[in-house]
Amino acid sequence: MLPMSGVVDELRSLIRAVGGGLLIGAPLLFTQEVWAHAVTVPAWKIVLLLGTAFVIVGGYNALTGFRADATIRDVLVDSVESMGIGIVVALGALFMIGRLDAASSLREVVGMVALEAIPIAFGAAVARAQLSGGAEAEDTGGGSEAGPIGPFGRIFVTAGGALLFAMNVAPTEEPADIGAQAGPQLLLAMVAFSLLVTLGLVFFAEFGGRRHGGERLLERPWTETVVAYAVSLAVAFMLLWSFGRIDGASLQATIGMTIALGIVASLGGAIGRLLVAPGQPREQPG
């Protein structure tokens, strides 16, 4: 049986996870297109999205853990807890705002809760890993013991950030309309914008007075930026496909929609890398 201090710590962690989940998942809870897609998207696609989300949440928990001795079991337990929090919070919130009630069909309940749970679960994982930094750092002597995250870990986290951000936009009509109507010059401008902004955010803005990057190929500014952008485009395409946005669309329209949604996805990927890779202290002039 946990001592009272342990119970308080667990309760604080739960509140932090629920709050972080709602903070990130709230926009999708109030998105009408998600309510509609909950019934129209095939069940196997929803399961695929949930499975992808679970893998990325698990990877995020493994990469951002504060304990170097964390086992695979610990990571799995944390990931299951995050997904469980997402499901429970989504179910309660949807009933609270009147989108579900006793007359709702099982298909409607399962589909809507599953889609809404994905960003909430991400928010819960981020909140528990990042917003607990102060207390955890004190317990471990002032910092993370998990060690620096390598280039492949940073690319993995890019996929998580891209999915998290783009998930809030992909169900809506706007990215599909923008991408389908954009000409080649505008699409090229979108690509250049995404690359330059994410390059600047991660490698030159020096958030927290810290400089990112390294000597390895995938840690160099342009190399990592291009690879991360490709990953973000892949996530954008997967979401558009999952929500049926590219069904029957031409190749040009599909490329346009992917690039348009890729703006949001690439920004999310950049923020994800900033969260898990604090970088090196900025050199002070002598």
C-alpha positions as CSV (number, residue, x, y, z in Angstrom):
1,M,0.0,0.0,0.0
2,L,1.4,3.4,-1.0
3,P,2.2,5.9,1.8
4,M,0.2,9.1,1.8
5,S,3.0,11.0,0.1
6,G,3.0,8.4,-2.7
7,V,-0.8,8.7,-3.1
8,V,-0.4,12.5,-3.3
9,D,2.3,12.2,-6.0
10,E,0.2,9.8,-8.0
11,L,-2.8,12.1,-7.8
12,R,-0.7,15.1,-8.8
13,S,0.6,13.1,-11.8
14,L,-2.9,12.1,-12.8
15,I,-4.1,15.7,-12.6
16,R,-1.2,16.9,-14.6
17,A,-1.9,14.2,-17.3
18,V,-5.6,15.0,-17.5
19,G,-4.9,18.8,-17.7
20,G,-2.2,18.3,-20.4
21,G,-4.5,16.1,-22.3
22,L,-7.4,18.6,-22.3
23,L,-5.0,21.4,-23.1
24,I,-3.9,19.7,-26.3
25,G,-7.1,17.8,-27.1
26,A,-9.7,20.5,-26.5
27,P,-9.7,21.9,-30.1
28,L,-10.5,18.5,-31.5
29,L,-13.3,18.0,-29.0
30,F,-15.1,21.0,-30.5
31,T,-14.5,20.1,-34.1
32,Q,-17.6,19.1,-36.0
33,E,-15.8,17.3,-38.7
34,V,-14.4,14.8,-36.2
35,W,-17.9,14.1,-34.9
36,A,-18.9,13.3,-38.5
37,H,-15.8,11.2,-39.3
38,A,-16.3,9.1,-36.2
39,V,-19.1,7.3,-38.1
40,T,-17.9,7.5,-41.7
41,V,-14.2,6.5,-41.3
42,P,-13.8,2.7,-41.6
43,A,-13.2,1.0,-38.2
44,W,-9.9,-0.5,-39.4
45,K,-8.6,3.0,-40.2
46,I,-9.5,4.2,-36.7
47,V,-7.7,1.1,-35.3
48,L,-4.7,1.9,-37.4
49,L,-4.6,5.5,-36.2
50,L,-4.9,4.3,-32.6
51,G,-2.1,1.8,-33.1
52,T,0.2,4.4,-34.6
53,A,-0.6,6.8,-31.8
54,F,0.2,4.1,-29.2
55,V,3.6,3.4,-30.9
56,I,4.5,7.0,-31.0
57,V,3.4,7.7,-27.4
58,G,5.4,4.6,-26.3
59,G,8.5,6.0,-28.1
60,Y,8.0,9.4,-26.6
61,N,7.8,7.9,-23.1
62,A,11.0,5.9,-23.8
63,L,12.9,8.9,-25.1
64,T,11.8,11.4,-22.5
65,G,11.9,9.3,-19.4
66,F,13.8,10.8,-16.5
67,R,15.1,7.4,-15.3
68,A,18.0,5.7,-17.0
69,D,16.9,2.3,-15.6
70,A,13.4,2.4,-17.0
71,T,12.5,-1.0,-18.5
72,I,10.3,-1.8,-21.5
73,R,7.6,-2.8,-19.0
74,D,7.7,0.7,-17.4
75,V,7.4,2.3,-20.9
76,L,4.5,0.1,-21.8
77,V,2.7,0.7,-18.5
78,D,3.2,4.5,-19.0
79,S,1.9,4.3,-22.6
80,V,-1.1,2.2,-21.7
81,E,-1.9,4.7,-18.9
82,S,-1.6,7.6,-21.3
83,M,-4.0,6.0,-23.8
84,G,-6.3,5.0,-21.0
85,I,-6.4,8.6,-19.8
86,G,-7.1,9.7,-23.3
87,I,-10.1,7.3,-23.7
88,V,-11.6,8.1,-20.3
89,V,-11.2,11.9,-20.6
90,A,-12.6,11.9,-24.2
91,L,-15.6,9.8,-23.1
92,G,-16.4,12.1,-20.2
93,A,-15.9,15.3,-22.2
94,L,-18.0,14.2,-25.1
95,F,-20.9,13.3,-22.7
96,M,-20.4,16.6,-20.9
97,I,-20.7,18.7,-24.1
98,G,-23.7,16.8,-25.3
99,R,-22.1,15.1,-28.3
100,L,-22.8,11.6,-26.8
101,D,-25.8,10.5,-24.8
102,A,-27.6,7.3,-23.8
103,A,-29.2,7.2,-27.3
104,S,-25.9,7.2,-29.1
105,S,-25.0,4.0,-31.0
106,L,-22.1,1.9,-30.0
107,R,-20.3,2.6,-33.4
108,E,-20.7,6.4,-32.8
109,V,-19.4,6.2,-29.2
110,V,-16.4,4.0,-30.0
111,G,-15.5,5.9,-33.2
112,M,-15.8,9.4,-31.6
113,V,-14.0,8.4,-28.4
114,A,-11.2,6.7,-30.3
115,L,-10.5,9.7,-32.5
116,E,-10.7,12.2,-29.7
117,A,-8.5,10.1,-27.4
118,I,-5.5,10.3,-29.7
119,P,-4.5,14.0,-29.0
120,I,-5.6,13.8,-25.4
121,A,-3.3,10.8,-24.9
122,F,-0.4,12.7,-26.5
123,G,-1.1,15.7,-24.2
124,A,-1.1,13.4,-21.2
125,A,2.2,11.9,-22.1
126,V,3.8,15.3,-22.8
127,A,2.5,16.8,-19.5
128,R,3.8,13.9,-17.4
129,A,7.2,13.9,-19.1
130,Q,7.8,17.7,-19.6
131,L,5.7,19.5,-17.0
132,S,7.0,17.3,-14.2
133,G,10.6,18.4,-14.8
134,G,11.0,20.4,-11.7
135,A,10.0,17.7,-9.2
136,E,11.6,14.9,-11.1
137,A,14.9,16.8,-11.5
138,E,15.1,17.3,-7.8
139,D,14.6,13.6,-7.2
140,T,17.3,12.6,-9.6
141,G,19.8,15.2,-8.5
142,G,19.0,18.1,-10.9
143,G,18.5,16.6,-14.3
144,S,17.4,13.8,-16.5
145,E,19.4,10.6,-16.3
146,A,18.0,9.3,-19.6
147,G,20.9,10.8,-21.6
148,P,20.8,12.8,-24.8
149,I,18.4,11.8,-27.6
150,G,20.1,10.7,-30.8
151,P,19.3,11.8,-34.3
152,F,16.9,8.9,-35.0
153,G,15.1,9.6,-31.7
154,R,14.7,13.2,-32.8
155,I,13.2,12.1,-36.1
156,F,10.9,9.7,-34.2
157,V,9.7,12.5,-32.0
158,T,9.2,14.6,-35.2
159,A,6.5,12.1,-36.2
160,G,4.8,12.4,-32.9
161,G,4.7,16.2,-33.0
162,A,3.6,16.2,-36.6
163,L,0.7,13.7,-35.8
164,L,-0.3,15.7,-32.7
165,F,-0.5,19.0,-34.5
166,A,-1.9,17.9,-37.8
167,M,-4.5,15.7,-36.2
168,N,-6.3,18.9,-35.1
169,V,-6.5,20.2,-38.7
170,A,-6.7,17.1,-40.9
171,P,-10.4,16.4,-40.3
172,T,-11.4,19.9,-41.4
173,E,-12.2,21.0,-45.0
174,E,-9.7,23.9,-45.1
175,P,-6.4,22.0,-45.8
176,A,-8.0,19.9,-48.6
177,D,-9.5,23.1,-50.2
178,I,-6.2,25.0,-49.9
179,G,-4.1,22.2,-51.3
180,A,-6.5,21.3,-54.1
181,Q,-6.8,24.9,-55.3
182,A,-3.1,25.9,-55.0
183,G,-1.0,26.2,-58.1
184,P,2.6,25.0,-58.5
185,Q,4.2,28.3,-57.5
186,L,2.1,28.6,-54.3
187,L,2.9,25.0,-53.4
188,L,6.6,25.6,-53.8
189,A,6.3,28.6,-51.6
190,M,4.6,26.5,-48.9
191,V,7.5,24.0,-49.1
192,A,10.1,26.7,-48.8
193,F,8.1,28.3,-45.9
194,S,7.9,25.0,-44.0
195,L,11.6,24.3,-44.4
196,L,12.9,27.8,-43.5
197,V,10.6,28.3,-40.5
198,T,11.4,24.9,-39.0
199,L,15.1,25.3,-39.7
200,G,15.0,28.7,-37.9
201,L,13.0,27.4,-35.0
202,V,15.1,24.4,-34.2
203,F,18.6,25.6,-35.1
204,F,18.8,29.4,-35.0
205,A,16.1,30.7,-32.6
206,E,18.1,29.4,-29.6
207,F,15.1,28.9,-27.3
208,G,16.2,29.0,-23.7
209,G,19.5,30.4,-24.8
210,R,20.6,27.0,-26.2
211,R,22.0,26.0,-29.5
212,H,20.9,22.8,-31.3
213,G,22.6,20.5,-33.8
214,G,25.6,18.2,-33.8
215,E,28.4,16.8,-36.0
216,R,26.6,13.7,-37.2
217,L,24.9,13.8,-40.6
218,L,21.3,13.7,-39.3
219,E,22.1,16.4,-36.7
220,R,23.3,19.0,-39.2
221,P,20.7,21.8,-39.7
222,W,19.7,21.3,-43.3
223,T,20.0,17.5,-43.3
224,E,17.8,17.1,-40.2
225,T,15.4,19.7,-41.4
226,V,14.8,18.0,-44.8
227,V,14.4,14.5,-43.3
228,A,12.1,15.9,-40.6
229,Y,10.0,17.6,-43.3
230,A,9.8,14.4,-45.3
231,V,8.5,12.6,-42.2
232,S,6.0,15.4,-41.5
233,L,4.7,15.1,-45.1
234,A,4.3,11.3,-44.6
235,V,2.3,11.9,-41.5
236,A,0.2,14.5,-43.3
237,F,-0.5,12.1,-46.1
238,M,-1.5,9.3,-43.7
239,L,-4.0,11.5,-41.9
240,L,-5.5,12.7,-45.2
241,W,-5.8,9.1,-46.4
242,S,-7.3,8.0,-43.0
243,F,-10.0,10.7,-43.2
244,G,-10.8,10.0,-46.8
245,R,-9.6,13.4,-48.1
246,I,-7.7,11.9,-51.0
247,D,-10.3,9.4,-52.1
248,G,-10.8,10.0,-55.8
249,A,-8.5,13.0,-55.8
250,S,-6.0,13.6,-58.6
251,L,-2.3,13.2,-58.1
252,Q,-1.8,17.0,-58.2
253,A,-4.6,17.6,-55.7
254,T,-3.2,14.9,-53.4
255,I,0.3,16.5,-53.5
256,G,-1.3,19.9,-52.8
257,M,-3.3,18.7,-49.9
258,T,-0.3,16.9,-48.4
259,I,1.9,20.0,-48.7
260,A,-0.8,22.3,-47.2
261,L,-1.3,20.0,-44.2
262,G,2.5,19.6,-44.1
263,I,2.9,23.2,-42.9
264,V,1.1,22.3,-39.7
265,A,2.7,18.9,-39.4
266,S,6.2,20.3,-39.9
267,L,5.7,22.9,-37.2
268,G,4.5,20.3,-34.8
269,G,7.5,18.2,-35.6
270,A,9.8,21.1,-34.9
271,I,8.2,21.8,-31.6
272,G,8.5,18.1,-30.6
273,R,12.3,18.2,-31.3
274,L,12.6,21.4,-29.2
275,L,10.9,19.7,-26.3
276,V,13.0,16.6,-26.1
277,A,16.4,18.0,-27.3
278,P,17.5,20.9,-25.1
279,G,20.7,21.4,-27.1
280,Q,24.0,22.9,-26.0
281,P,24.4,26.1,-23.9
282,R,25.1,29.1,-26.1
283,E,28.7,30.1,-26.2
284,Q,29.2,33.4,-24.4
285,P,31.6,35.9,-26.0
286,G,34.9,36.1,-24.3
